């Protein structure tokens, strides 16, 4: 069976399945993360023509906002990766992806900066992470009033 994911396997020896990720689980977390990012820009659902469905248990709670829903998914994805797949995302691509979402899609420089600082701390200060961090900071600075 292709790819697979053995957390005991060193990342540099893991087979490269879908998209070059070190394991299928990381690929799946990236795919889910990209889906959550696309949801942020999706048009709001059209209200039902029939009106609200009566409930025996009181008013129907409104659904969470796309931003809070995406951030909850982000937290779940990053927690899952840290708990069950440690070391299988050696360049912190998931963390860096979500930092970019915060910076470019949600325009939250504090969240983005915190995530990039965590990426530098967790994955080492390789030049690629620092360059990405610097470019993100420059874009956020140009955008700020």
PyMOL commands that set and color helices and strands:
alter all, ss='L'
color gray80, all
select helices_A, chain A and resi 18-20+24-40+66-84+93-105+109-123+127-143
alter helices_A, ss='H'
color red, helices_A
deselect
rebuild
show_as cartoon
